[in-house]
Amino acid sequence: MSADATSSLDSIRFDGRVAIVTGAGGGLGRSHALQLAARGAKVLVNDLGAARDGSATGAAPGESAADRVVAEIRAAGGEALANTGSVTDPVAVQAMVDQALSAWGRVDILVNNAGILRDKSFSKMSLDDFRLLVDVHLMGAVYGTKAVWETMKAQGYGRIVFTTSSSGLFGNFGQANYGAAKMALVGLMQTLALEGEKHNVRVNCLAPTAATRMTEDIMPPAVLALLTPESVTPGLLYLASEQAPTRAILCAGAGVFAASHVTLTEGVLIGAGPDAPELIASRFAEISSRANEAVPASGMAQSQQEMAKVMPR
């Protein structure tokens, strides 16, 4: 893009806005927090200070990962506060939101970024490890969103971003727990975007690929060198901005951005006769054809499409 074209774009700024970023002590969350602050936002930096698998690491008061990021923001002239509450504790999450409201009087942006990994094949995975991932990624995001939801509705403005993953959207070996939680966030986003629309509360998903402690053992060094958190954060800034869409799934990595969609194929009328299973089998390629697929406006689209085929005008 030319310099003239760039200068003609509306600058994305967050002056006067208050943002909460969970899991912001390092990696993607740190990058998000720093860039939101650099563009004018007041940022509450949340990070429990746990290891990649969620186990406690411990830090002296004032020396947590969240404190270090706050220090970076303040050194650059920004305004920030630290919070070390766990996203799995709804009381702590409400206290986090109250902290931001007490300091700044509003919450405009919530970035649900906190996460952990406990990768194993499903055969070897314990139910405790499955449940923990759901608690952190899904319920952690639910608690945070619930705590800001009425505030955002009342002020007529809100931007909520859920951190989903290609592991949820498309699957990834050894990540059944992670993928299930991440795809659940897409379903949550789809509904909350509909419920928040009339209140100017826009809800989206970001599916990042980045070199962080979450991925350091998964990808080779040459690839990790390209997949910086900073190359993902521009997507987050857009999804958190006044110009944000709603109900989007933005995939980002190495400065490449793409959109993912949950679609519905045109469908085939088979009926419910005794040979219906055999007809489905024989026509499954036609049923699965993406030639005329659509992105439904809501879950009602499926039943409406079914009725249109059964009761044509």
C-alpha atoms as one frame of an Amber mdcrd trajectory, in Angstrom:
protein
   0.000   0.000   0.000   1.340   3.426  -0.885   2.041   6.128   1.674  -0.806
   8.204   0.212  -3.227   5.292   0.553  -2.093   4.660   4.110  -2.514   8.301
   5.075  -6.086   8.265   3.757  -7.122   5.517   6.193  -8.864   6.409   9.432
  -6.362   5.997  12.250  -7.331   3.376  14.805  -7.031   4.992  18.217  -8.252
   4.102  21.702  -8.031   7.466  23.448 -10.472   7.521  26.360 -11.090   3.797
  26.078 -10.481   1.250  28.839  -9.279  -2.234  27.938  -8.881  -5.416  29.957
  -6.520  -8.027  28.532  -6.324 -11.410  30.260  -3.201 -13.539  30.085  -1.271
 -10.383  29.237   1.964 -11.110  31.099   3.725 -12.402  27.990   3.320 -13.513
  24.396   0.209 -12.422  22.575  -1.441 -10.812  25.598   1.599  -8.655  26.303
   1.750  -7.559  22.669  -1.971  -6.730  22.687  -1.700  -4.751  25.925   1.334
  -2.773  24.791  -0.200  -1.846  21.455  -3.580  -0.909  22.913  -1.780   1.367
  25.355   0.441   2.816  22.625  -2.703   3.862  20.784  -4.197   5.579  23.802
  -6.100   2.963  25.805  -5.935   2.627  29.554  -5.129  -1.044  30.066  -5.748
  -3.428  32.929  -3.125  -6.139  32.500  -4.303  -9.451  33.927  -2.011 -12.436
  34.345  -2.026 -15.159  36.959   1.675 -15.771  36.505   1.234 -19.484  35.846
   3.317 -21.855  33.765   2.215 -22.997  30.323   0.296 -25.938  31.785  -1.462
 -23.720  34.335   0.659 -24.686  37.348   1.704 -21.939  39.750   5.149 -20.371
  39.415   4.986 -17.710  42.119   6.325 -14.162  42.119   7.097 -11.567  44.739
   4.545  -8.768  45.175   5.062  -6.137  42.506   7.237  -8.458  40.419   4.616
 -10.501  38.607   4.438 -10.839  34.836   1.492  -8.426  34.885   3.516  -5.896
  36.887   6.350  -6.059  34.369   4.032  -5.311  31.461   2.438  -2.456  33.406
   5.928  -1.057  33.975   6.605  -1.218  30.238   3.386   0.645  29.463   4.071
   3.325  32.058   7.661   3.753  30.883   6.288   4.491  27.413   3.927   7.123
  28.842   0.806   4.987  29.025  -1.622   4.244  31.829  -2.045   0.713  33.163
  -2.873  -1.385  36.199  -1.876  -4.947  37.088  -4.164  -7.759  38.163  -3.126
 -11.304  39.073  -6.522 -12.940  39.514  -7.347 -16.296  37.936  -9.870 -16.267
  35.096 -11.232 -19.554  36.471 -12.434 -17.786  39.641 -15.602 -15.765  38.961
 -15.141 -13.767  42.176 -11.614 -12.794  41.143 -12.811 -11.934  37.652 -15.539
  -9.664  38.997 -12.929  -8.013  41.237 -10.758  -7.457  38.158 -13.586  -5.691
  36.343 -14.449  -3.694  39.469 -10.795  -2.635  39.661 -10.983  -1.163  36.161
 -14.347   0.487  36.835 -13.108   1.980  40.106  -9.986   3.409  38.469 -11.407
   4.571  35.164 -15.210   4.462  35.335 -15.854   2.245  32.330 -14.746  -0.836
  30.417 -14.819  -0.605  26.621 -12.732  -3.565  25.516 -12.310  -7.087  26.854
  -9.679  -9.309  25.276 -10.150 -12.891  26.495  -6.638 -14.147  25.869  -5.659
 -16.232  28.936  -4.920 -19.834  28.137  -2.921 -22.962  28.944  -1.974 -26.191
  27.177  -2.030 -29.805  28.328  -1.531 -31.689  25.093  -1.963 -35.458  24.927
  -3.766 -37.842  22.640  -7.349 -38.392  23.724  -6.526 -41.968  24.767  -3.917
 -40.712  27.244  -5.688 -37.536  28.366  -7.208 -37.466  31.827 -10.665 -36.038
  32.371  -9.117 -33.556  34.793  -6.886 -32.198  32.028  -9.865 -31.955  29.703
 -11.975 -30.150  32.298  -9.175 -27.735  33.220  -8.759 -26.563  29.625 -12.496
 -25.956  29.352 -12.433 -24.079  32.675  -9.591 -21.782  31.580 -10.389 -21.123
  27.935 -14.177 -21.319  27.850 -15.412 -20.602  31.361 -12.652 -18.048  31.940
 -13.947 -16.133  28.932 -17.547 -16.592  30.074 -16.782 -15.164  33.524 -15.003
 -12.135  32.103 -17.656 -11.454  29.515 -20.483 -11.832  32.016 -18.730  -9.380
  34.355 -18.509  -6.652  31.679 -21.681  -7.384  29.713 -24.206  -5.177  31.535
 -21.695  -2.334  31.828 -21.076  -2.393  28.091 -24.787  -2.566  27.299 -25.567
   0.351  29.625 -22.853   2.568  28.150 -23.885   1.632  24.587 -20.406   0.535
  23.616 -18.321  -2.594  23.932 -15.785  -4.663  22.047 -15.188  -8.266  23.131
 -12.618 -10.531  21.520 -12.389 -14.259  22.176  -9.138 -16.032  21.345 -10.077
 -19.122  19.366  -7.703 -21.395  17.453  -7.276 -23.357  14.253  -7.121 -26.373
  16.568 -10.776 -25.758  17.345 -11.830 -24.626  13.888 -10.118 -27.441  12.001
  -8.753 -29.923  14.577  -5.221 -30.749  15.682  -3.823 -34.082  16.883  -3.315
 -34.220  20.634  -5.449 -31.184  21.403  -8.955 -32.550  21.941  -9.354 -30.547
  25.156  -7.897 -27.347  23.716  -9.776 -27.662  20.421 -13.114 -28.340  22.115
 -12.767 -25.279  24.343 -11.630 -23.065  21.487 -14.489 -24.080  19.194 -16.959
 -23.521  22.034 -15.805 -19.893  22.068 -16.923 -19.561  18.453 -20.431 -20.668
  19.404 -20.424 -18.228  22.315 -19.306 -15.423  20.013 -21.997 -16.184  17.429
 -24.801 -15.775  19.954 -23.379 -12.858  21.948 -22.791 -10.907  18.728 -26.518
 -11.207  17.986 -27.530 -10.255  21.534 -25.105  -7.342  21.744 -25.736  -5.827
  18.326 -28.464  -3.353  19.268 -26.330  -2.126  22.193 -23.245  -1.518  20.005
 -21.470  -4.381  21.741 -19.519  -6.149  19.011 -18.145  -9.616  19.614 -15.523
 -11.365  17.494 -12.964 -14.173  17.529  -9.254 -14.002  16.809  -7.489 -17.215
  15.759  -3.759 -16.483  16.134  -0.640 -18.353  15.137   2.306 -16.982  17.076
   5.628 -17.906  18.605   4.915 -17.933  22.315   5.650 -20.332  25.164   2.420
 -22.075  24.101   3.940 -22.987  20.703   7.693 -23.060  21.315   7.857 -26.879
  21.340   5.519 -27.356  18.394   7.156 -25.447  15.508  10.732 -25.224  14.172
  12.811 -22.112  15.004  12.756 -20.744  11.439   8.961 -20.738  11.459   8.706
 -19.353  14.979  10.923 -16.433  13.943   8.233 -15.304  11.510   5.265 -15.927
  13.793   5.778 -13.064  16.205   2.987 -11.958  18.542   3.446  -8.471  17.112
   2.420  -9.770  13.665  -0.920 -10.917  15.109  -1.814  -7.872  17.207  -2.897
  -5.645  14.271  -5.857  -8.002  13.873  -6.715  -7.640  17.540  -6.521  -3.851
  17.299  -9.025  -3.880  14.447 -11.421  -6.216  16.271 -11.204  -4.004  19.382
 -11.691  -0.730  17.501 -14.700   1.487  16.804 -14.539   0.206  13.205 -14.789
  -3.435  14.300 -17.155  -5.865  12.607 -19.207  -8.296  14.650 -19.463 -12.111
  14.373 -16.115 -12.323  12.582 -13.490 -15.044  12.937 -10.184 -13.441  12.005
  -7.204 -15.753  11.528  -3.779 -14.136  11.913  -0.148 -15.161  11.745   3.121
 -13.746  10.381   1.276 -10.657   9.168  -1.171 -12.720   7.109  -4.870 -12.272
   7.834  -7.759 -14.450   6.693 -11.382 -14.956   7.661 -12.915 -18.276   8.663
 -16.642 -18.953   8.313 -19.158 -21.472   9.614 -21.252 -22.210   6.538 -24.363
 -24.130   5.516 -24.667 -26.020   2.236 -27.782 -25.753   0.105 -29.138 -29.097
   1.246 -31.041 -31.885  -0.465 -34.601 -33.044   0.262 -34.336 -36.758   1.082
 -37.450 -37.342   3.160 -37.917 -39.739   6.055 -38.813 -42.906   4.202 -37.439
 -46.360   5.003 -34.635 -45.904   2.469 -33.612 -42.419   3.705 -30.268 -43.585
   5.198 -29.320 -45.235   1.898 -30.350 -42.135  -0.053 -28.219 -39.946   2.224
 -25.273 -42.268   1.595 -25.763 -42.243  -2.174 -26.201 -38.457  -2.346 -23.748
 -37.377   0.358 -21.435 -35.718  -2.170 -24.379 -33.589  -3.338 -25.403 -32.848
   0.258 -21.838 -31.761   1.008 -21.382 -29.672  -2.141 -20.158 -26.177  -1.306
 -21.287 -24.709  -4.639 -24.107 -22.676  -3.102 -23.139 -22.643   0.559 -24.015
 -19.610   2.677 -23.023 -18.035   5.974 -26.238 -18.121   8.026 -27.372 -14.925
   9.724 -28.382 -17.005  12.755 -29.147 -20.572  13.792 -32.685 -20.140  12.484
 -31.332 -20.291   8.929 -31.078 -24.085   9.055 -34.730 -24.663   9.932 -35.856
 -21.964   7.500 -33.917 -23.641   4.698 -35.379 -27.026   5.618 -38.927 -25.705
   5.601 -38.387 -23.931   2.287 -37.472 -27.248   0.671 -40.301 -29.203   2.303
 -42.967 -26.558   1.690 -41.960 -24.754  -1.514 -43.971 -21.724  -2.563
